[in-house]
Amino acid sequence: MNLKDKLNEIQDYFSPRIIGEVNDVFVKLAKIKGDKIPWHNHKLEDELFYVIEGELLFELEGENPFYLKQGELFIVPKGVNHKVSATEECSILLIENKTTAHTGDVQSEVTKSVEEQYFK
């Protein structure tokens, strides 16, 4: 599989797409541009972010915001409130447990069910 080819198939921002499964986790790709991801957390699951292209602004509750740049990785520990955004288009790879809700318990205009995250 070529990640850039898969990313070219993604048209919508804030809409993760499942590209594979490893045991009990999903491997996902997403494009981020703007600030529509709400503050949220995942009570029982850690979440891994890897920046493929661009810069991702990362905000963790009670911490100073920071940028993840191309080639950088960050793991959000379970239970930590967080949000991400990007001024310019940013492509990311996510690794999440299959039980992880896209925006935690917070429902917003960008929340996607697992079924909506599969490539069609």
Contact map, one row per residue, 1 for C-alpha under 8 A:
111001000000000000000000000000000000000000000000000000000000000000000000000000000000000000000000000000000000000000000000
111111000000000000000000000000000000000000000000000000000000000000000000000000000000000000000000000000000000000000000000
111111100000000000000000000000000000000000000000000000000000000000000000000000000000000000000000000000000000000000000000
011111110000000000000000000000000000000000000000000000000000000000000000000000000000000000000000000000000000000000000000
011111111000000000000000000000000000000000000000000000000000000000000000000000000000000000000000000000000000000000000000
111111111100000000000000000010000000000000000000000000000000000000000000000000000000000000000000000000000000000000000000
001111111100000000000000000011100000000000000000000000000000000000000000000000000000000000100000000000000000000000000000
000111111110000000000000000000000000000000000000000000000000000000000000000000000000000000000000000000000000000000000000
000011111110000000000000000000000000000000000000000000000000000000000000000000000000000000000000000000000000000000000000
000001111111100010000000000001100000000000000000000000000000000000000000000000000000000000000000000000000000000000000000
000000011111100000000000000000000000000000000000000000000000000000000000000000000000000000000000000000000000000000000000
000000000111111000000000000000100000000000000000000000000000000000000000000000000000000000000000000000000000000000000000
000000000111111000000000000001111000000000000000000000000000000000000000000000000000000000000000000000000000000000000000
000000000001111100000000000001111001100000000000000000000000000000000000000000000000000000000000000000000000010000000000
000000000001111110000000000001100000000000000000000000000000000000000000000000000000000000000000000000000000010100001000
000000000000011111000000000111100000000000000000000000000000000000000000000000000000000000000000000000000000000100001000
000000000100001111100000000111000000000000000000000000000000000000000000000000000000000000000000000000000000000000001110
000000000000000111111000011110000000000000000000000000000000000000000000000000000000000000000000000000000000000000001110
000000000000000011111000011110000000000000000000000000000000000000000000000000000000000000000000000000000000000000000110
000000000000000001111100011100000000000000000000000000000000000000000000000000000000000000000000000000000000000000000000
000000000000000001111111111000000000000000000000000000000000000000000000000000000000000000000000000000000000000000000000
000000000000000000011111111000000000000000000000000000000000000000000000000000000000000000000000000000000000000000000000
000000000000000000001111100000000000000000000000000000000000000000000000000000000000000000000000000000000000000000000000
000000000000000000001111110000000000000000000000000000000000000000000000000000000000000000000000110000000000000000000000
000000000000000000001111111000000000000000000000000000000000000000000000000000000000000000000011110000000000000000000000
000000000000000001111101111100000000000000000000000000000000000000000000000000000000000000000111110000000000000000000000
000000000000000001111100111110000000000000000000000000000000000000000000000000000000000000001111000000000000000000000000
000000000000000111110000011111000000000000000000000000000000000000000000000000000000000000001111000000000000000000000000
000001100000000111100000001111100000000000000000000000000000000000000000000000000000000000111100000000000000000000000000
000000100100111110000000000111110000000000000000000000000000000000000000000000000000000000111100000000000000000000000000
000000100101111100000000000011111000000000000000000000000000000000000000000000000000000011110000000000000000000000000000
000000000000110000000000000001111100000000000000000000010000000000000000000000000000110011110000000000000000000000000000
000000000000110000000000000000111110000000000000000000000000000000000000000000000000111111000000000000000000000000000000
000000000000000000000000000000011111000000000000000000000000000000000000000000000000111100000000000000000000000000000000
000000000000000000000000000000001111100000000000000000000000000000000000000000000001110000000000000000000000000000000000
000000000000010000000000000000000111110000000000000000000000000000000000000000000000100000000000000000000000110000000000
000000000000010000000000000000000011111000000000000000000000000000000000000000000011100000000000000000100001010000000000
000000000000000000000000000000000001111100000000000000000000000000000000000000000010000000000000000000100101000000000000
000000000000000000000000000000000000111110000000000000000000000000000000000000001110000000000000000000000100000000000000
000000000000000000000000000000000000011111000000000000000000000000000000000000011110000000000000000000111100000000000000
000000000000000000000000000000000000001111100000000000000000000000000000000001111100000000000000000000111000000000000000
000000000000000000000000000000000000000111111100000000000000000000000000000001111000000000000000000110111000000000000000
000000000000000000000000000000000000000011111000000000000000000000000000000001110000000000000000000000010000000000000000
000000000000000000000000000000000000000001111100000000000000000000000000000001100000000000000000000000000000000000000000
000000000000000000000000000000000000000001111110000000000000000000000000000011100000000000000001100100000000000000000000
000000000000000000000000000000000000000001011111000000000000000000000000001111000000000000000001100000000000000000000000
000000000000000000000000000000000000000000001111100000000000000000000000001111000000000000000111100000000000000000000000
000000000000000000000000000000000000000000000111110000000000000000000000111100000000000000000111000000000000000000000000
000000000000000000000000000000000000000000000011111000000000000000000000111100000000000000011110000000000000000000000000
000000000000000000000000000000000000000000000001111100000000000000000011110000000000000000011100000000000000000000000000
000000000000000000000000000000000000000000000000111111110000000000011111100000000000000001111000000000000000000000000000
000000000000000000000000000000000000000000000000011111000000000000000110000000000000000001111000000000000000000000000000
000000000000000000000000000000000000000000000000001111100000000000001110000000000000000001110000000000000000000000000000
000000000000000000000000000000000000000000000000001111110000000000001100000000000000000111100000000000000000000000000000
000000000000000000000000000000000000000000000000001011111000000000111100000000000000010101000000000000000000000000000000
000000000000000000000000000000010000000000000000001001111100000000111000000000000001110001000000000000000000000000000000
000000000000000000000000000000000000000000000000000000111110000011110000000000000001110000000000000000000000000000000000
000000000000000000000000000000000000000000000000000000011111000011110000000000000111100000000000000000000000000000000000
000000000000000000000000000000000000000000000000000000001111101111000000000000000111000000000000000000000000000000000000
000000000000000000000000000000000000000000000000000000000111111110000000000000011110000000000000000000000000000000000000
000000000000000000000000000000000000000000000000000000000011111000000000000000011100000000000000000000000000000000000000
000000000000000000000000000000000000000000000000000000000001111100000000000000000000000000000000000000000000000000000000
000000000000000000000000000000000000000000000000000000000011111110000000000000000000000000000000000000000000000000000000
000000000000000000000000000000000000000000000000000000000011011111000000000000000000000000000000000000000000000000000000
000000000000000000000000000000000000000000000000000000001111001111100000000000000000000000000000000000000000000000000000
000000000000000000000000000000000000000000000000000000001110000111110000000000000000000000000000000000000000000000000000
000000000000000000000000000000000000000000000000000000111100000011111000000000000000000000000000000000000000000000000000
000000000000000000000000000000000000000000000000001000111100000001111101110000000000000000000000000000000000000000000000
000000000000000000000000000000000000000000000000001011110000000000111111000000000000000000000000000000000000000000000000
000000000000000000000000000000000000000000000000001111100000000000011111000000000000000000000000000000000000000000000000
000000000000000000000000000000000000000000000000011110000000000000001111100000000000000000000000000000000000000000000000
000000000000000000000000000000000000000000000000011000000000000000011111110000000000000000000000000000000000000000000000
000000000000000000000000000000000000000000000001111000000000000000010011111000000000000000000000000000000000000000000000
000000000000000000000000000000000000000000000001110000000000000000010001111100000000000000000000000000000000000000000000
000000000000000000000000000000000000000000000111100000000000000000000000111110000000000000000000000000000000000000000000
000000000000000000000000000000000000000000000111100000000000000000000000011111010100000000000000000000000000000000000000
000000000000000000000000000000000000000000001110000000000000000000000000001111110000000000000000000000000000000000000000
000000000000000000000000000000000000000011111110000000000000000000000000000111110000000000000000000000000000000000000000
000000000000000000000000000000000000000011111000000000000000000000000000000011111000000000000000000000000000000000000000
000000000000000000000000000000000000000111100000000000000001100000000000000111111100000000000000000000000000000000000000
000000000000000000000000000000000000001111000000000000000001100000000000000000111110000000000000000000000000000000000000
000000000000000000000000000000000000001110000000000000000111100000000000000100011111000000000000000000000000000000000000
000000000000000000000000000000000000111100000000000000000111000000000000000000001111100000000000000000000000000000000000
000000000000000000000000000000000010100000000000000000011110000000000000000000000111110000000000000000000000000000000000
000000000000000000000000000000011111100000000000000000011100000000000000000000000011111000000000000000000000000000000000
000000000000000000000000000000011110000000000000000000111000000000000000000000000001111111000000000000000000000000000000
000000000000000000000000000000001100000000000000000000000000000000000000000000000000111110000000000000000000000000000000
000000000000000000000000000000001100000000000000000001100000000000000000000000000000011111000000000000000000000000000000
000000000000000000000000000000111000000000000000000001000000000000000000000000000000011111100000000000000000000000000000
000000000000000000000000000000111000000000000000001111110000000000000000000000000000010111110000000000000000000000000000
000000100000000000000000000011110000000000000000001111000000000000000000000000000000000011111000000000000000000000000000
000000000000000000000000000011110000000000000000111110000000000000000000000000000000000001111100000000000000000000000000
000000000000000000000000001111000000000000000000111100000000000000000000000000000000000000111110000000000000000000000000
000000000000000000000000011111000000000000000011110000000000000000000000000000000000000000011111000000000000000000000000
000000000000000000000000111100000000000000000011100000000000000000000000000000000000000000001111100000000000000000000000
000000000000000000000000111100000000000000001111000000000000000000000000000000000000000000000111111100000000000000000000
000000000000000000000001110000000000000000001110000000000000000000000000000000000000000000000011111100000000000000000000
000000000000000000000001110000000000000000000000000000000000000000000000000000000000000000000001111100000000000000000000
000000000000000000000000000000000000000000000000000000000000000000000000000000000000000000000001111110000000000000000000
000000000000000000000000000000000000000001001000000000000000000000000000000000000000000000000001111111010000000000000000
000000000000000000000000000000000000000001000000000000000000000000000000000000000000000000000000001111111000000011000000
000000000000000000000000000000000000000000000000000000000000000000000000000000000000000000000000000111110000001111000000
000000000000000000000000000000000000110111000000000000000000000000000000000000000000000000000000000011111111001000000000
000000000000000000000000000000000000000111100000000000000000000000000000000000000000000000000000000111111110000000000000
000000000000000000000000000000000000000111000000000000000000000000000000000000000000000000000000000010111110000000000000
000000000000000000000000000000000000011100000000000000000000000000000000000000000000000000000000000000111111000000000000
000000000000000000000000000000000000000000000000000000000000000000000000000000000000000000000000000000111111111000000000
000000000000000000000000000000000000110000000000000000000000000000000000000000000000000000000000000000100111111000000000
000000000000000000000000000000000001000000000000000000000000000000000000000000000000000000000000000000000011111000000000
000000000000011000000000000000000001100000000000000000000000000000000000000000000000000000000000000000000011111100000000
000000000000000000000000000000000000000000000000000000000000000000000000000000000000000000000000000001100011111110000000
000000000000001100000000000000000000000000000000000000000000000000000000000000000000000000000000000001000000011111111000
000000000000000000000000000000000000000000000000000000000000000000000000000000000000000000000000000011000000001111111000
000000000000000000000000000000000000000000000000000000000000000000000000000000000000000000000000000011000000000111111100
000000000000000000000000000000000000000000000000000000000000000000000000000000000000000000000000000000000000000111111100
000000000000000000000000000000000000000000000000000000000000000000000000000000000000000000000000000000000000000111111100
000000000000001111000000000000000000000000000000000000000000000000000000000000000000000000000000000000000000000111111110
000000000000000011100000000000000000000000000000000000000000000000000000000000000000000000000000000000000000000001111111
000000000000000011100000000000000000000000000000000000000000000000000000000000000000000000000000000000000000000000001111
000000000000000000000000000000000000000000000000000000000000000000000000000000000000000000000000000000000000000000000111
